[in-house]
Amino acid sequence: MAKSETTIEQSMVRECRKHGGRAFKFIPIGFSGIPDRIVILPFVPIFFVEVKRVGGEASPLQRVMHAWLRSLGQEVYVLDSLDDFRLVIQSKLKQSLLKQES
């Protein structure tokens, strides 16, 4: 049975906390299509995550809003699994560590 969006999102929140960060639920009043979570990790620029059920895709409005955020220099990820979220976190933490060492 495929995991629901809520189950995946809850797992992502727990995973973020394991690394000393937070994945805040983002519900802007008056705006639709904004990503579900703002992710904050130690020494990593803030990024946005749109959580989808396995195999799910962003809606047309979400794609427009994601493009707008990216045009402002923000990173937006559309993820449908905890494994993908882990890969993003590991990559970002590794980049941060390399910057700190140089």
C-alpha positions in Angstrom: 0.0 0.0 0.0 1.3 3.4 -1.0 2.1 5.9 1.8 -0.2 8.9 2.0 1.1 12.5 1.7 0.5 13.0 5.4 2.5 10.0 6.4 5.4 11.0 4.2 5.2 14.6 5.5 5.3 13.4 9.1 8.3 11.2 8.4 10.1 14.2 6.8 9.5 16.3 9.8 11.0 13.6 12.1 14.0 13.2 9.8 14.7 16.9 9.8 14.7 17.0 13.6 17.2 14.2 13.7 19.6 16.6 12.0 18.9 19.5 14.3 16.5 21.2 12.0 12.9 21.9 11.6 10.4 21.5 8.7 7.7 24.1 9.5 4.2 23.7 8.0 3.7 26.7 5.7 0.1 28.0 5.3 0.2 31.5 3.9 -3.2 33.1 4.2 -4.5 34.4 0.8 -2.1 32.4 -1.3 -2.5 29.0 -2.9 0.1 26.8 -4.5 2.9 27.6 -1.9 5.0 24.6 -0.9 3.9 22.6 2.2 7.1 23.0 4.3 9.9 25.5 5.0 13.0 23.5 5.9 15.6 24.9 8.2 18.8 23.0 8.9 22.0 24.1 10.7 24.2 26.2 8.5 22.1 25.4 5.4 20.1 28.1 3.4 16.3 27.7 4.0 14.5 25.7 1.3 10.9 24.7 0.5 9.4 21.2 0.1 6.2 20.3 -1.6 5.2 16.9 -0.3 3.3 14.5 -2.6 1.9 11.0 -2.2 4.0 8.4 -4.0 3.9 9.2 -7.7 2.1 12.5 -7.2 2.9 15.7 -9.1 2.6 19.4 -8.4 -0.6 21.0 -9.7 -0.4 23.7 -12.4 -0.8 26.5 -9.8 1.9 24.9 -7.6 4.3 24.8 -10.6 3.7 28.5 -11.2 4.3 29.3 -7.5 7.4 27.1 -7.4 8.7 28.9 -10.6 8.1 32.2 -8.9 10.0 31.2 -5.8 12.9 29.9 -7.9 13.0 33.2 -9.8 13.6 34.8 -6.4 16.6 32.5 -5.8 14.8 30.0 -3.6 15.2 26.3 -3.8 12.0 24.2 -4.1 11.8 20.5 -4.1 8.7 18.3 -5.0 9.3 15.0 -3.1 7.2 11.9 -2.7 9.3 9.8 -0.4 11.3 10.0 2.7 14.3 8.5 0.9 14.3 11.4 -1.6 14.1 13.9 1.4 17.0 12.1 3.1 19.1 12.5 -0.1 18.3 16.3 -0.3 19.2 16.7 3.4 22.5 14.7 3.1 23.5 16.7 0.1 22.8 20.0 1.7 24.6 19.1 4.9 27.6 17.9 3.0 27.8 21.1 1.0 27.5 23.1 4.2 30.3 21.1 5.8 32.6 21.6 2.8 32.0 25.3 2.9 32.8 25.4 6.6 36.0 23.5 6.1 37.3 25.8 3.3 
